[in-house]
Amino acid sequence: MANETTRILGLDPGLRRTGWGVIESEGSRLRWIAHGVVAPDEKAPFSERLLHLLEQVGEVCAAYSCDEAAIEEVFVNVNPASTLKLGHARAAVMLAPARAGLSVAEYAPTLIKKAVVGAGQADKSQIAFMVKRLLPASGDVKADAADALAVAVTHAHHRRFKAVAVRGAA
């Protein structure tokens, strides 16, 4: 059975900076395609910032012909207002691939860190280091985009394990 190639969009949502990364997954092989950051104007009204996130992530989905998407779950912040605003940003970012017809998987931050670094309490520099190792063509990736690529890598691993489990049960 031949491995199919799947293009995965990873998303690290934020109201100030939303990281995105696109990889291709074919069996156990991963290939970097692109990455970047969407940064709405911080002085714009809240609704316009959310709309900017929705539109820009939608453009990424279309530009890179993504097949699936994955997003980091929200962690609860000490400040409830900040957590709520992050939830709004996450919703806008999550709706973009859903609008494009993509399935959107969600992963906890500790699961992402464990999948990429091997430890659930890894810091951003460790994630960036491992992303560079796993996807050497990505170059020197900054924190938000590195986190998004880590989400995509996590999804690639988890979807592969699900496929193996399904084939094993058949």
N, C-alpha and C positions, 0 to 999 in steps of 0.2 A: 504494500500500500504506500503510495507516494505521499510525502508530507505536503500539506497545503501551506501557502504563504499567507499570513494574515498581517494586515497593517493595523497597528494599535496606537491609539492616541492616549497618552498619559497626561493627567491634569493635576496640578497642585494649586487649588483655589485660594485666592486672596483678593481682598478689595483693592489694595494698592498695587499688588503684583501677582498675577496668575501665571505660573509656569506651565509650559506645555512641551511635550516631547513626543515624537513619532518614531516608532521602530517597526521593523518587520520581523516576524517570528515564523520560522520554518523548522518544525521539529524542535530540537534543542538549540538551534542556531538563531542568534539575534543579530540584527543589523540596524545601525543607526540611520535614520532618514533625515530628521531635522529637529530643531528645538528652538525655543524662544520664550519671550515673556510678553504678556499683555499688561500694559500699565495705563489705566484710565487717568485722565486729568484729575488730580486730587482736589482741585478747586471746583470741579463740576458738581452739579446737584447729584445726590445719591442715586436717583432713578436713572440719570444719564450715564453714570459710571457703570451701573448694572447692565444697561442696554449695550454699552461699549463692550463689556465682557462677553455678553451673549453673541453680539455680531462678530467680534474678532475671533472667538473660538469657533464659531460657525464657519468663518472663512478658512481657518486652519483645517477643519474637517474636509471641506471641499477641495482645497488646494492640494492636499496630500492623499486624497482618496482613501480615507480611513475606513476600516471594516468594523472595528470595535473601539470602545473607549473605556477607560478606567479612571477613577477619581479617588483622591484621598478623603477619608471620612473626616468630619469636623471633630477636633478635640475641644473639650469644654475649657474655656479660658476662665481665669479668676474674675474677669470683668464680664458680667452678663450682657452688657450692651455690645461689647466687642464680639462676643460669641454669636449674638444675634445677627450682627452685620456680616460676619464671616459666613453665617448660614445663608444669608441672602445672596452673597457673592457665589457661594457654592451652588445654589439653585440656578443662578443665571448661567454659570459655567456648565452645569450638568444638563441643562435644557438644550444647549447648542448641539451636542452630538445626538441627543434624543430626537430633536427636530429633524436632523439629517438621516434618521432611521437607524442609528447605531444603538446596539445594546450598551449599557453603561454599568460596569461593575464597580463596586465600592470596596475599599480596603482600609483597615485601621492603620494608623501611623506605625504602631509597633510591629505589625505584620509586614509592612513594607520594609522597615529597617531590618527585620530578621531575614527577609527573603534576599535582600541585596547585600547586607553587611554581615549577617549571621548573628547579630545581637539586637534585641528590641529597643535598646536604649542608645543606639548610635547617634552621633551628632551630625550636623550638616556637612562638615568637612569629610567625615568618614564616608558618607553617602556619595558625595561628589567624587572622592577618590575611587570608590568601587564602580561607579557609573563609568568613569574614564577607563577602568580596567575591562569592564564588561563590553563597553561600546567604544573602542579606541578611536574610531573615526569621528566621534563626537567632539574631540578636542578638549579644551579647557572650559568646562561647563560651569556656569555660575549657579548658586544655591537653588533658586526657584526652578530653573529648568532642569537641574540635576535631580531635584525631588520629583519632578514630573516624569522624567525618564525612568526613575526608580519605580514609580507607580506602573508605568508601562511594562517594565521588566517583571515586576511582581505578577501582573496580569498574564503575561506570556507564560510564566512558570505555572501558575494556577490553572490556566485553561488547558495546558498540556497534561497536567496531572488528572484533571477531570476527564479528558479524552481517553487517557490510558485506563482509568477506572471504568468508563463506559464500555470500551472495547473488551476489557477483562470480564465484564459481567455478561457480555453477549454470547 
